[in-house]
Structures are given as structure tokens and as C-alpha cells.
């Protein structure tokens, strides 16, 4: 049977009433988990895995896949309405989603994010079904040297895109995130760095409490201080984007979807980097660059398309290499093994129909997030009617519970509070928050692969500069810096003395 026959059979089999019901409730549960700051896709999949032991393997894996898709999508709801990304993958969504909500276009922003996520998932599924072996083989070419430059590139791009008026502040924020990521045991000899004898610091700074503090608690403090806490305007306008509006951005969706999928394929990178790369690519080719970060429809679509497309992308190496493309994909891989599925290079020989069953499930999950996303948007918009002085205590409780629930440690609540205070102070100085969080995400990737690369090269920096993919990533990174610094230097020369 050819690929088209296999995907056709998979779509028919997945349309059984019980399977559709499973997809619907699992996607809804994923959306709810993704919406709540601190409850990530990884946590949702881990908790659901424990509840699937007594399910048959097919139903269990279907529910986990739909939970995965729903959680990544759900983070956009709180990112748009409250400027608090429910998951790290939605951090890029806040840049344009929240400004759109502030201008009274919350309904439109929710609709655009929903459609972008749907098409992003579908683009990723197409690449999963048609090019999984090829893309997975290409991902194997990434070694320690390439991962190092990928992390550096992520920080440079994030800093530039989140601080358009002063990219230096964005880069400083990203560097601050990298420095904080160095706290804890290093990856080679497990030597505790910057812990100062504090046991809790030995394990490092957990990403989720830091993110919840930087975005959530900082927003609460900003609201209390009465600074930079603009109330979201009353939502108006249509929820479902018009065909003409989608046609205007018709190229953004496949481009961002392809970029997100390709980033998702690279093991260990994840959906958040997929969103940032897609956002950067969309801005690079946009005719409205000045609107990015101020309520750009194109920016919102690219971010949501990118992070949703990274989900099928992260599943590609899971199926073909038994290597997870992201943290949630790692939990998914473990669940597959528990339920008797053997992912790896032989899966296309031993069980080729399973790959297309996964693709069919993701297609139905894309339609489920569209249906549920549009259906629930009206209810979610009621959040905008709640006075901020009543809403903020509830958000504070969610921030505290979300931070504590990661490892049941009060230390994580303290981390959340510290990051919230620091985030509030940095906001007053116009420093962006997203690069700090991204620095935390990429810090371990950069540190681990720098040290690993130096060990492999016996202390030589030459492979970091001469390997083909490393050289390309280094060139793109330096070019991104030059494109900012050269115009900055010219403005300084022509400015008043």
C-alpha cells in the first residue's frame, strides 16, 4: 500500500465515534492545561500517561497526542488575554497578541491564533507523513557544535525581535537569562556552580516558576503600581477571520509552518524555539516590519503557526529515531514504549501504518482545536469584563499553585516571586521579558554542547567555526548582529554632537 492509501485508511479508522470522543475530551483537557500558567504540556502529558495504563494502546496514544496539541495551542489564550503565556511555546504570542487585545481586538486575535494553530498543525502533519525519514536523517547531522550555535542564534534573534527600538536591551536580557541558567550542577562532572551552599540552588532554576514570575507576577506588580498596566479594551469585531485577511497572509502560514516543523525535528529544541524562528522569518519577509511587537496580525499568525507546526515536527524523530524533539515529545516517547510501541528506524518496516495513524490523529486534533478554540472564545472573553483588582488575586493564586505544583517545593514559589520583582523592575527600564525566559531555555543547551564540543575537539574551537552547518549558523548570527549595529553606528555619527 502506498502512503496515500495508508493515510486514507488511518483517517477512516480514526473517525470512529469512540475515537472522536477521545480526541475531543483530550484536546479540551490539553487546552485547559495550556491556558493555566505553570501547567505545561510536559506536565499534562506526564499526568495523563499515569491515567492511561488501563486503556488499550491505541486509545491511550490518541489521547496523549491530542493532549499535546491542545496544550501547546491553549497557551495562546492566556498569552493574548492576560499577557501571560500559559506555556513557554506561547511567549512569542504575547508580543502581538496582547497589544491586539489592548486595542479592542481580542476576539480577532483569538480567531487568528486559532486558525494559525490549525494550519500550522496541518502543515506539520503533511511534512510528517511525506518526509519523516528524510527530515529525521537531516536532524542527525546536528552535533554539539551545531547545537551551540543554534542556542546563540536563538538568543540573538529573540533579543532583536522583542526590543525593536533598542535591541541591545533585548540581548542584555537574553544574556541575563543565560547567566541564570548556569546556576546549578554543570552537565559533565555535576559540579555545583553559583549555589553558595544552598541545596535548592544545586538543582538549578526551574523554567516554569521563572516564566510564571517574569510574566505573571510581574504583571500583577505592574497593575498594583498603576504603571504600564493598560486595561484591555472591550472586545469587538468578528471572531472568525475573513477570507480576504487570510489571503493577505497566505504565504506566512506555509512558511511559518515549514520553519516550525523543521525546528521541531531538531532533537531537544522544542516548540518555543519553533515559534521564535517562525516569528523571525515572518518579520524578515514582512512589508510591515514596524508593526511587529505593536499588534501585528502577521506576527501573531506566524508565532502560533510555528509553535503548533513544531508539534508534528518534534514527533518525527520520536517515530523514526526514538529521539524526542522536545520535552513533551520525550514523555510521549516513554508512553509509546509503555504501551508496547517500538519507535525507531525500523518502524517504517515493522509497523508503517502506525506513523499514518499518528498523522491522522494530529489532523483530527487540528480540527478539534479549531472547533473548541472558536467555541470557547466567547466564554474566555468574559475575562476582559472582570475588574483587574479582582482578577489579579486569582492570577496570583494560579501563579503560586502553578509554581509549587512542579516539584512541590516552596523554593519554586520563592523563585517565582524573585523573578516577578526583577521582571517588574526590568519592565520599568523597558527591558523585554521574553529573552530572559528564552535564555533559561537555551542556557542548558548552550552550556552542555559547548562543553561537549570542547571535549570532542580536545579543546579546539576550530570545529565550531569550520563545520558546514556550524559555519552557516555562525554567519547568520553575526549577520543578524551586524544588521543592527551598523545602522545604529550610522545614526550615532549623523546625530547631534
N, C-alpha and C positions, 0 to 999 in steps of 0.2 A: 504494500500500500504506500502511496506517495504522501508527502506532507499535507496536501490539501485534503486527502481522504481522511487522514488521521485527525486533523483539526476539526473536520466536519463531524466525524463520529464523536469526538470529545465534546463538541458543542451540543449535540443531540443528547448525549448521556447526562451532561450536566444540567439539562433543562428539566430533569425530573422534579416533581413538586417538593419532595423532601430535601433535595439538594438546593433548590432555590430558596427554600425557607431557611436552611442552614446558612447560606450565603447572606441572606438579608439580616438575620439576627447577629451574625458575627461581624458584618460590616458596621452595623449600628453600634455594637459594643465597641468596636475599634474607634469609631468617630467620637464617642463619648470619652473614651480614654485619652485620645489625642487632644481633645479640647481642654482637658484639665492640666494646667501647668504642673510638671513634675511626674505625671503618669505617662511614660513614653511608650513607643511601640515595642521596645525591647521588654519592658516590664509587662505590658499587656500580653505579649506572646508567651512570656515565661509563665505567667499566672494561668493563661488558658491551656497551656501544654499540660499542666498538672490536672486539668479537668477533662482531658481527652483520653486518658488511659483506658477507659472502658468503652470508648467509641470504636467503630470499625475504622481501619486506617484511612480509607478514602474520605470519609466524613470528617475525621479529625484534621487531615491536611487541608481540606477545603475550608474549614472554619478558621484555621490558622492563617491561611493565605488571605482570606477576606478581612480578618482582624488586622493584618499587616497593612493592607491597602487603606483600610478605613482609618487607622491610627495616624498614618502619615498625612492623609487628607484632613483629618479632624483638627490638627494643629493650626490650620489656617483660620478656623472660626474665631478662636480667641486672639490670634495674631491680628486679625482685621478689626475686630470689635473693641479689643481692650489693649492693643499694642503689647500683648504678652504671648509669645509663641508657645503653643501647647507642647510642641516637640522641637528639638534643635533643627529639624528639617524645615521648620516654618520661620526661622529667624529672618531669612531674606524677604519673606512675605510681608513683614511688618513695615519695610521701607516704603512701600507704595500702598499697601492695603489699608493701614491705619490713616494715612493722610486722606485717602479717598473717603473713609468713613467720617473723618472730621469735617469734610466738606459737604456732608449730607448725602453721600453716595454709597452708604453701607450696603444697601440692597444690591446695587450694581456690582460692588466689589465682591460680595459673597457669590453672586452669579458667575462673574468672570473667573474667580478662583475655582469654582465647581467645574465649569466647562474646561478650564485649563487642566485640572487634575484628571478629568475623564479622558481627554485626548492624549495627555501625557502617558497615562497608563496604557492606552491602546497602541500608541507608538512604540512603547517599550515592549508590549506583548508581540507586536509584529517583528521586532528585531530578535526577541527571544525565540519565536517559532522558526524564523528563517535563518538566523545567523548565530545561534548559540555556540556551536563548535568553533566557528571562525573567531568570534569575539573573545571567547574564553582562551583560545590559543594565543591571541594577541596580548591578553592581560598577563600571560605568563612571562612576557618579556620585561615586565616591570620588576626590577630588583630593588635592593636597598638604596642604590644611588638615585634611581628614578623617583622613588617614594619621597626621598628627602627634598628634591626639587619641587615635587608636586605640593608638598606641605608649604614650602616657601612661597610658591606661586599663589596658593590659596590665601595666605595672609596678605600678600601684596594686592591681589585683586579685591579682597574684602575691604581692606583699608581704603583703597581708592574709590570704591563704589559707595561706601557708606558715609564718606566725608567729602562730598564733591567740592565744597568751597575750600577746604584745607585738607588735602589727602595726607599731609604729614601727621595730623591728629589721628587719622584712621590707622596709619602704620604704627604710631606710638601705642595706640590701644591694642593692636594686634600683637605687638612686641610684649606688652604687659601681660596679655593672655598667655603667650609662650613662656614667659618667666614664671608665672604662677603654675603652669603645667609642669615645671621642673621640680616642684615640691614633691617629696616622697621618694620611694625606692627607685633607683635607676634600673634600666632593663637588663643589663648584662650581669652585674655582680650583686644586685639587690642592695646596694649601699644607700642608706637613708640620707637624702640631701635636704637641707633647709628645714629639717623637722625640729631642731633645737630641743631634742629630748622629749617632745610631745608625741605620745604614742599615736594619737589620732591623725597627726600630720604625716606619719610614716607611710600610710596608705595613699597619700596624695589628696588633692582636692577633687571631690566628685563633681562631674559636669552638671548634673541636674540641679542640685542646690545652688550652684553658682549661677546657672542660667535663670532659675526662678528668682534669685535675688537681684540680678542685674536688670532683668526686665520687669518682674512682678513687684517686688518690694520697693524697688527704686521708683516705680510708677506711683505706688502708694505714698511714698515720701514726697514726691513731686506734687501730688494732689493736695497733700496736707499743707505744704509750703505755699501753695497757691501760685506756683511758677510753672510755666511750661506744661500746665495740665489742662489743655483746652478740652472742653466737653464736646463729645461727638454730637454733631448737628442732627436734627431729626431726619431720619432716613426717608428718602423719596425716590421716585423713578422706578423703572422696571427691574425685575429680578433676572429674568432670562435675557441674556444679551441678544441684541438684534443681529440678523444675518449680515447686515452691512458692517457692523462693528467687528464681527468675527472675520469677515472678508478683509477688513483693513489690516488685521494682524495675522493673516492666513499663513505667512511664512514663519512667524515667530513660533507657532506651535510645533511644526515638524522639526525645526532647527533646535529648539529647546528640548524637545522630546528626545531627539537623537543624542544631543550633548549629555542630557541627564542619564540616558541609558548607558552610554559609553563610560561615563564616570562611575556609574553603579557597578559595572563589570569589574572595575579595578578592585581587587580584594582589600578590605579594610578602610575604604574611603567613606562611602555612605551617602545617604540621601541629602544631607545638609550641604555637602560639597557639590553634589549634582545641582542643587538649587542655585548656589552661588556662581558656578561656572555657566549655567544656562542664563542667569541674570546678566553676567558679564558679557556673554556672547550677544545677547539681545541688545544691550546698550551699545556695543561696538558697532552694530549694523543699523542702529535706530536713526531716524531722522529727527527725533525729538529727545535728544540726549539731556537737554536741560530740564526736562520734566521728571526724570528719574529721581526717586527719593522724595518727590513732592506730590505724588498721586498719579503716577503713570500707569495707565491701563496695561500697556505693553510690558512694563516691568513686573506687574502683579502676575500677568499670564505666564511670563517666562519662568518666574520663580516657582509657581505652583505646577507648571508643566514639567519642569526639571526635576523637582523632588519626587513627583509621582512616577515619572518615567524611570527614575533610578531604582524603584522597587523591582520591576521585572529585570532590570539590569543587574541588580545585586543577586537575583535568583539564578542568573545564567551560570556563574561559576559554582554555585551550590549544586546545581544539577549535573554539570559536566566535569567538574574538578573536585567536588566535595570540599570546596574552599568558600567560606562566606564572603560576600561582597560588603556586608555591613554588620553592625551588632545585632539588629533584629534578624537578619538572614542567618546569623550564627545560631540563634535559638531555633529558627526554622529547620536548619540542618540537623540539629540534635533531635528535634521532634520527628523528622523523617526517619532517622536511624531507629528511634524508639519504636516507631510504627512499622518497622520492617522494610523500609525502602532503602536501597543502597545507591546513593548518588555517587557519581564518579565518571571517569572516561568511558566505562563500559555500559552506561545506562542507555545509550542510543542503540546498543546491540541487544542487551538483556531485556529492557523494558521501554522501548521507544514511545509507546502510547502514553506513558506517564508524563513525559515532557509536554505533550499536547493537552493532556488533562489539566496540567498546571496552567498552560496558556489559556484554555477555555475558562477555567475558574477566574483568572485575572480579568478576562473580558467581561464576564458577568459582574465581577466586583466593581469594574469601572462604571457599568450601568447602575449598579446599586448605590455608589457614592453620588452619582448624578441625581438619582431619584430622591435619596434621603437628604442630600445636601440642599436641593431646592425645596423639598417638603419641610425641612426643619428651619429654613432660613427665616421664615416669618416668626417662629417662636423665639429664635435667637435674637432677633431684632428687638424683642421686648426688653432685652438687657439695656438697651440705649435709653429706655424710659426710667430706669432706676436712678435716683439721685446718687451722685458719686460718693456722698458722705455715708450712704447706706451700702453701696456696692463695695467700697474699699475694705471694710471689716471682713466681709465674706471672702474677698480675694486674699486677704491676709491669712485667714484660716486655711484656705486652699493651698497657699504658698507654704505654710508651716507643715501641714499634713503631707503635701507632696514631697517636701524635702526630707521629712522624718521617715516616710514610708520606704525610701530607697534602701536603707540598711538598718532602720530602727535605731538611729544614733542621734542624740541631741546635738552632737558636734555638727552634723549636717545642717541643723536649724541655725546654729551659730554662723556657719559658712554663709547660709542664705542671708542672714541679717547683715553680716560684714560686706558681702557683695552688694547688697541693696544700698547701704550707706555710701560705699565707694561709688556705686553707679549713680546715685543721686548727685554726689559732688562732681563727678566727671561730666554729667549732663549739664550742670550749670556752667561748665567750661567748654561746652559744645563738643565734647568727645563722644563718638558713637559707641554703642554698647556691643553691637554685633561682632566686630573684630576681636573683642576680648573673649567672647564665647568661642569664636572660631579658633582663636589661639589656644584655648584649652583643649578643643577637639583635636587640633593638629599637633599640639605640643608633643604628645607621646609618640605620634607617628614620625615627627621630625627627629626627635632625640634618639629613638630606637634605631632608626635607619641610618642616621649619621654615625652612630657608634658601630653598628653592624657593618656599614660600608668601610669604615676605617679599619676594622678588624680584617675584613676580606681583602683589602688592598694593602695590608701591612703598614697602615699609617699614611698611605699616599692619597693625595687629593685628586690625582690625575683622572681616575675613573669617573669622578663626579663631573668632570669638565669635558671628557672626550667620548664617553659612551653616547651613541646617536640620540636616544630619547632624552637622556640627561642634558645633552647639549641643546636640544630643541627647547626643553622646558626652561633651562637657564637663560637662553636667548629671549624667550617670550617674557620671562620675569624681568630681565634687565630692560627690555624694550618698554614694558609697562611703567617701570620707574622713570625711564628717560622721557617718556611722553608727558609725564607730569612735571619733572624737574626742569626740563628745557624751557617750556612756556613760562614756568614760574620765574626762572632766571631772567628771561626777556622782559617780563613785566617789571621786575625789580630794577633792571637797567633803565627802562623807559619811564619809570615812575619818578615822582618828585624827589629831589635830593634834599 
